[in-house]
Amino acid sequence: MNSSNPSNLVHLDGTTLEGGGQLLRLALSLSSLTRIPIHVTDIRGKRAPRSRSGRGGGGGGGLKTSHLAGAQWLATATAAETVGMVVKSTEIIFKPYVLEEEESDFQSSNSVGASSSIASDPKLLQAKSMDTGSNKLSSKQGLAIRESHIRMSTPGSIFLVLQAILPYLIFSSDIISAHTSPADDGDSIAIPQKLTIEGGTNVTQSLSFEYASQVLLPMLHSKLGIGPIEMTLHRRGWSMGSTSVGKVGFDVTPLRPGSTLPAFCFKDRGFLSKIYLSVLAPTVTFRSSVITMAKERLQGLYPDVSIDIEVNESSHHPKRLYLLLVAEASNGYRLGRDWLYDHRIKEETMENHTKELVEKVVNDLRRELDHGGCLDEFLQDQLVVFQALAKGRSVIQDGHNGEGSLHTKTARWVVEQVLGLKFERGSCNGIGFQVGQTYWKDDSPENVKGLEKGLE
């Protein structure tokens, strides 16, 4: 593709720090909301090709199905001009449409403007491996509800797609006038978002359905006031064993038009009050063995803490083994560690596989609890975008003096490049993004830095 780098685009080197897909997903999220155009090069440049054995590396650099699915959905939602929107592309230009004038009446962002590289009709957005499907407005209890359906024909992670588009769903400026009573005549309400994604629910090196339902979404709701976001598991999609495509439904309640996300503070975790155990394995015998061994290890470490079985379910394949442990603290914080077992499995050595699975997850959870922070390594980088968009200074006590994981450092770098914000020991003074705000027209000091870098 043409690798020209117009001066009006914020350029991001995809090999920076962790150098994976997270960098692209966050950049697309911020660009979609702020309309700051971006140019990402060397996408996933640190992802080496897989070996012949199929292990390691992550399949090489460039866009994978899950990255493309999220990018195309956001391109449609923002009527963006795009270049490089194909699987394996190592470079992408993403330039959301900018309204020249305020619109007085509600209109879907899918019908605003035009794109030089994609059609504004989501039904026409197709690639070899995925299809964004339908995106329409329906009616429920007198309210307009946006419905989207993203289809992937491979088990690309559903939750990595969600990571890319969730900030837009929550902060979307799509509004509708509600006249439910004379007292609130003319008030605006957020359009409820109904989303279905087909892909992988249990995928190596990705968030699982269990982690999202027991850690990510509960923490977003209880600690940030986002949502509620309800999930429905229609069927599982696996990357291990015989691959299969799953399906998950999401009901997302956005923030109210005109509102901002208040700054949040993760401090004082409190004492460990309970541990939840979830296991997916092929047989009752194997699951019982995992549960028994995990309980013995956990009770040896935390004798006064109760252990509840949250999920005990068949994985329907001898090579699908999964364990999640979630620690709940007295102040409502949840920390989780899991593993979708990705080592070679031999039936005659199942006891060894059980021990290896349990030992790794228990030890990972113990390290998370020992550092004293309020969140685990996997949740850290998920919250960076919300720190950046919130109003005021958000502080996170991560147990590592604010240094953050490599993924977290990468996310912070993207925010710094696109919005001009700075992180200090895990804290950040956000831009106070207002739902419905035309950010690109706001000349307030906190916005000027990002706009000077990204707009003509």
C-alpha positions in Angstrom: 0.0 0.0 0.0 1.0 3.6 -0.3 3.0 4.3 2.9 2.8 8.1 2.7 2.4 9.7 6.0 0.3 12.9 5.7 1.2 15.5 8.3 -2.4 15.7 9.6 -2.3 12.1 10.9 -1.0 11.0 14.3 1.6 8.4 13.5 2.0 5.4 15.8 4.8 2.8 15.4 3.2 -0.6 15.9 6.4 -2.1 17.2 6.5 0.2 20.3 6.9 -1.5 23.7 4.6 -4.6 23.7 4.1 -4.2 19.9 0.9 -6.2 19.7 -2.7 -5.7 18.7 -3.6 -3.8 21.8 -1.8 -0.8 20.5 -4.0 -0.7 17.4 -7.3 -1.4 19.3 -6.7 1.5 21.7 -5.6 3.9 19.0 -8.8 3.1 17.0 -11.0 3.6 20.1 -9.5 7.0 20.8 -9.6 8.1 17.2 -13.2 7.0 16.8 -14.4 9.1 19.8 -12.2 12.2 19.3 -12.1 12.1 15.5 -8.3 12.5 15.7 -7.0 10.7 12.6 -4.3 8.1 13.0 -1.7 6.3 10.9 -0.4 3.0 12.4 2.6 1.3 10.8 4.3 -2.0 11.4 1.1 -3.4 13.0 1.9 -6.2 15.5 5.5 -5.9 14.3 6.8 -7.8 17.3 4.7 -10.9 16.6 7.0 -13.4 15.1 5.6 -16.1 12.7 4.6 -19.4 14.3 6.9 -22.3 14.1 6.0 -25.4 12.2 4.8 -26.9 15.5 2.2 -24.1 15.7 3.6 -22.7 19.0 4.7 -19.3 19.9 4.8 -16.0 18.0 1.1 -15.4 17.5 0.9 -16.1 13.8 3.1 -13.2 12.6 2.5 -9.5 12.3 -0.3 -7.6 10.6 -4.1 -7.5 11.0 -5.8 -10.7 12.1 -9.5 -11.4 11.9 -10.3 -10.0 15.3 -8.4 -6.8 14.7 -10.1 -6.3 11.4 -13.6 -6.9 12.9 -13.2 -4.2 15.4 -11.6 -1.8 13.0 -14.4 -2.2 10.4 -17.1 -1.8 13.0 -15.6 1.5 14.2 -15.0 2.6 10.6 -18.7 2.1 9.9 -19.8 3.8 13.1 -17.7 6.9 12.3 -18.0 6.9 8.5 -14.2 6.8 8.5 -11.9 7.1 5.5 -9.6 4.1 5.7 -6.6 2.5 4.0 -5.2 -1.0 4.7 -8.4 -2.6 6.0 -7.5 -6.2 5.0 -6.2 -9.3 6.8 -2.4 -9.3 7.2 -2.1 -5.6 6.4 0.8 -4.1 8.4 -0.3 -0.5 8.0 -3.6 1.3 8.4 -4.9 4.9 8.0 -8.1 5.7 10.0 -9.7 9.1 9.5 -13.2 9.4 11.1 -15.7 11.7 9.4 -15.9 15.1 11.1 -19.2 16.9 11.1 -19.0 20.5 9.7 -22.1 21.6 11.5 -24.1 20.5 14.5 -27.0 18.2 13.8 -30.2 19.2 15.6 -32.0 15.9 15.0 -30.8 12.4 15.8 -29.1 10.5 13.0 -27.1 7.3 13.1 -23.4 7.9 12.7 -23.5 5.1 10.1 -25.4 7.4 7.7 -23.2 10.5 8.3 -20.7 11.4 5.6 -19.0 9.0 3.3 -15.9 6.8 3.2 -13.4 6.5 0.4 -12.5 2.9 1.3 -15.5 1.3 2.9 -19.3 1.5 2.4 -21.4 3.2 5.1 -23.8 0.2 5.0 -22.5 -2.3 7.5 -24.0 -5.1 5.5 -21.5 -4.4 2.7 -18.5 -4.6 5.1 -17.1 -8.0 4.4 -13.6 -9.5 4.4 -12.4 -13.0 3.6 -12.6 -14.1 7.2 -15.3 -12.0 8.8 -18.5 -10.1 8.3 -19.7 -7.2 10.4 -23.3 -8.2 9.7 -26.2 -6.1 10.5 -26.3 -2.8 12.3 -29.8 -1.4 12.7 -32.2 0.5 14.9 -35.1 -1.4 16.5 -37.7 -0.5 19.1 -38.1 -1.8 22.6 -40.3 -0.3 25.2 -40.6 2.8 23.1 -36.8 3.4 22.9 -34.5 3.1 19.9 -32.0 0.3 20.3 -29.0 -0.1 18.1 -28.3 -3.7 17.2 -25.0 -4.8 15.7 -23.8 -8.3 14.7 -20.2 -9.0 14.1 -19.4 -12.4 12.5 -16.0 -14.0 12.4 -15.7 -17.4 10.7 -12.7 -18.3 12.9 -12.4 -18.3 16.7 -10.8 -14.9 16.8 -11.2 -13.5 20.3 -14.7 -12.0 20.9 -13.3 -10.0 23.8 -10.5 -8.4 21.9 -13.1 -7.2 19.4 -15.1 -5.9 22.4 -12.0 -4.2 23.8 -11.7 -2.1 20.6 -15.3 -1.0 20.4 -16.5 -0.9 24.0 -15.3 2.7 24.7 -17.3 3.9 21.6 -20.4 2.0 22.7 -20.2 3.6 26.2 -19.3 7.2 25.1 -21.1 7.2 21.8 -22.6 10.5 20.8 -25.6 8.8 19.1 -28.6 10.3 21.0 -32.4 10.4 20.7 -34.9 12.9 22.1 -37.2 11.3 24.7 -40.5 13.0 25.6 -41.7 10.6 28.3 -43.2 13.4 30.4 -43.6 17.2 30.5 -41.1 17.3 33.3 -38.3 16.0 31.1 -39.5 17.2 27.8 -36.6 17.5 25.4 -34.2 15.4 27.5 -31.8 13.2 25.6 -31.1 9.6 26.5 -28.5 7.2 25.3 -29.5 4.6 22.8 -29.2 1.2 24.3 -26.6 -0.9 22.4 -27.3 -4.5 21.6 -24.3 -6.3 20.2 -23.7 -9.9 19.1 -20.2 -11.1 18.3 -19.4 -14.5 16.8 -15.8 -15.8 17.3 -13.8 -17.3 20.2 -14.9 -17.3 23.8 -12.0 -19.3 25.1 -8.8 -18.4 23.1 -5.2 -18.7 24.1 -3.6 -15.4 25.2 -6.9 -13.6 25.2 -9.6 -12.7 27.7 -12.1 -15.5 28.3 -15.8 -15.4 28.7 -15.3 -16.4 32.4 -12.8 -13.6 33.1 -15.0 -11.0 31.4 -18.1 -12.0 33.3 -16.4 -12.4 36.7 -13.7 -9.7 36.7 -13.8 -7.2 33.8 -17.5 -6.3 33.6 -18.2 -6.4 37.4 -15.2 -4.1 38.0 -16.3 -1.6 35.3 -19.7 -1.5 36.9 -19.0 -1.4 40.6 -15.8 0.7 40.5 -16.3 3.0 37.5 -20.1 3.2 37.3 -20.1 1.9 33.7 -23.1 -0.1 32.5 -24.4 -2.5 33.5 -23.2 -4.5 30.6 -25.0 -7.9 30.4 -23.6 -10.9 28.6 -25.3 -13.9 27.2 -23.3 -17.0 26.2 -25.1 -18.6 23.2 -22.3 -21.0 22.5 -18.6 -21.4 23.2 -15.9 -20.9 20.6 -12.5 -22.6 21.2 -9.0 -22.2 19.8 -7.8 -25.5 21.4 -8.9 -28.9 20.3 -11.1 -28.8 17.2 -11.6 -25.1 16.6 -15.1 -23.8 16.9 -16.9 -20.5 16.6 -18.9 -19.2 19.5 -21.5 -16.5 20.0 -22.0 -14.0 22.7 -24.6 -11.3 23.1 -24.0 -8.0 24.9 -26.5 -5.4 26.2 -24.6 -2.2 26.8 -26.0 0.7 28.7 -24.0 3.8 27.6 -23.4 6.9 29.6 -26.1 9.5 29.4 -25.7 12.2 26.8 -24.0 15.3 28.3 -22.5 13.3 31.1 -18.8 12.5 31.8 -17.2 9.5 33.5 -16.1 10.7 37.0 -12.5 10.1 37.9 -12.0 6.9 39.9 -9.6 5.7 42.5 -8.4 2.2 43.1 -7.0 2.2 46.6 -7.1 0.1 49.8 -8.0 -3.4 48.5 -9.0 -4.7 51.9 -8.6 -8.3 53.0 -9.2 -11.4 51.0 -12.7 -12.6 51.6 -13.5 -15.3 49.0 -12.1 -17.2 46.0 -14.2 -18.3 43.1 -13.1 -21.3 41.0 -14.2 -22.0 37.4 -13.1 -25.1 35.5 -13.8 -26.3 32.0 -12.6 -29.8 31.2 -13.7 -32.9 29.2 -14.8 -35.3 31.9 -16.3 -35.2 35.4 -13.3 -37.1 36.7 -10.9 -34.6 35.4 -12.8 -31.6 36.6 -13.2 -33.2 40.1 -9.4 -33.7 40.1 -8.7 -30.1 39.2 -11.2 -28.8 41.8 -9.8 -31.0 44.6 -6.2 -30.1 43.8 -6.9 -26.4 43.5 -8.8 -26.3 46.8 -6.0 -28.1 48.6 -3.5 -25.6 47.3 -5.6 -22.6 48.0 -6.6 -23.8 51.5 -3.0 -24.3 52.3 -2.2 -20.7 51.4 -5.5 -19.0 52.6 -7.0 -21.3 55.3 -9.6 -18.8 56.5 -11.0 -18.0 53.0 -14.0 -19.7 51.6 -13.8 -21.2 48.1 -16.9 -21.3 45.8 -17.3 -23.3 42.6 -18.5 -20.7 40.0 -18.3 -22.9 36.8 -18.0 -26.6 36.5 -18.7 -27.4 32.9 -17.7 -29.9 30.2 -15.3 -28.6 27.5 -16.5 -31.4 25.1 -13.0 -32.1 23.9 -10.0 -33.9 25.6 -7.6 -31.1 24.6 -9.6 -28.2 26.1 -8.6 -27.6 29.7 -9.3 -24.2 31.4 -9.0 -22.9 34.9 -9.9 -19.5 36.3 -9.4 -18.4 39.9 -10.9 -15.1 41.1 -10.0 -13.5 44.4 -12.6 -11.1 45.9 -11.5 -8.6 48.5 -13.5 -7.0 51.3 -13.6 -3.7 49.5 -15.2 -5.2 46.3 -12.0 -5.5 44.2 -11.7 -8.7 42.1 -8.4 -10.1 40.8 -8.3 -13.1 38.5 -5.8 -15.4 36.9 -6.5 -18.2 34.4 -5.0 -20.5 31.9 -6.3 -22.1 28.8 -3.9 -25.1 28.8 -1.9 -25.0 25.6 0.7 -27.7 26.1 0.6 -31.1 24.4 -1.9 -33.4 26.1 -1.5 -37.1 26.5 -4.3 -39.1 28.0 -1.9 -41.4 29.9 -0.4 -38.4 31.7 -3.6 -36.5 32.6 -2.6 -36.3 36.3 0.6 -34.4 35.3 -1.5 -32.0 33.2 -3.9 -31.4 36.1 -1.0 -30.6 38.4 0.6 -28.3 35.9 -2.6 -26.4 35.2 -3.4 -26.0 38.9 0.1 -25.0 40.0 0.4 -22.3 37.4 -2.9 -20.6 38.0 -2.6 -20.8 41.8 0.9 -19.4 41.8 -0.1 -16.6 39.4 -3.0 -15.7 41.7 -0.8 -15.8 44.7 1.7 -13.3 43.1 -1.2 -11.0 42.3 -2.4 -11.1 45.9 1.1 -10.7 47.3 1.7 -7.3 45.6 -1.2 -5.7 47.5 -2.6 -3.9 44.5 -6.3 -3.5 43.7 -6.3 -5.1 40.3 -4.6 -7.9 38.3 -2.2 -7.6 35.5 -4.9 -8.3 32.8 -7.2 -5.6 34.1 -4.5 -2.9 34.3 -4.3 -2.1 30.6 -8.0 -2.4 30.1 -8.6 0.7 32.4 -6.1 3.0 30.7 -8.6 4.2 28.2 -11.1 5.0 30.9 -8.5 7.0 32.9 -7.8 9.0 29.8 -11.5 9.8 29.1 -12.6 10.4 32.7 -13.0 13.8 34.2 -10.3 14.5 36.8 -7.4 12.5 38.0 -7.9 8.8 38.2 -5.5 6.9 40.5 -4.8 3.1 40.4 -2.9 1.3 43.1 -1.4 -1.6 41.2 1.0 -2.9 43.8 4.0 -2.0 41.7 4.4 1.7 42.5 2.4 2.6 39.3 5.0 1.1 37.0 2.4 -1.1 35.2 2.8 -4.2 33.0 4.2 -4.0 29.5 0.7 -4.0 28.1 -0.2 -1.1 30.4 2.9 0.9 29.5 1.9 0.4 25.8 -1.6 1.6 26.4 -0.4 4.7 28.3 2.0 5.5 25.4 -0.9 5.4 22.9 -2.9 7.8 25.1 0.1 10.1 25.4 0.6 10.1 21.6 -3.0 10.6 20.6 -4.3 12.9 23.4 -1.1 14.4 24.8 -1.8 13.2 28.3 0.8 12.1 30.8 0.7 9.3 33.4 2.5 9.6 36.7 2.9 6.5 38.9 -0.4 5.0 37.6 -2.4 8.2 37.7 -3.7 10.4 34.9 -5.7 13.6 34.6 -8.3 12.7 32.0 -9.8 14.9 29.3 -13.3 14.7 30.7 -14.8 13.4 27.5 -18.5 14.4 27.4 -21.0 12.1 25.8 -22.2 14.0 22.7 -19.2 16.3 22.7 -17.8 17.4 19.4 -14.3 17.0 20.8 -12.7 18.1 17.6 -14.3 21.5 17.9 -13.4 21.9 21.6 -10.5 24.3 22.0 -10.1 23.8 25.8 -6.4 23.4 26.8 -6.6 19.7 27.6 -7.9 19.0 24.1 -5.5 21.3 22.1 -2.5 19.0 22.6 -4.1 16.1 20.8 -5.8 18.2 18.2 -2.6 20.0 17.3 -1.0 16.6 16.6 -3.9 15.0 14.8 -5.9 17.6 12.9 -5.2 20.1 10.2 
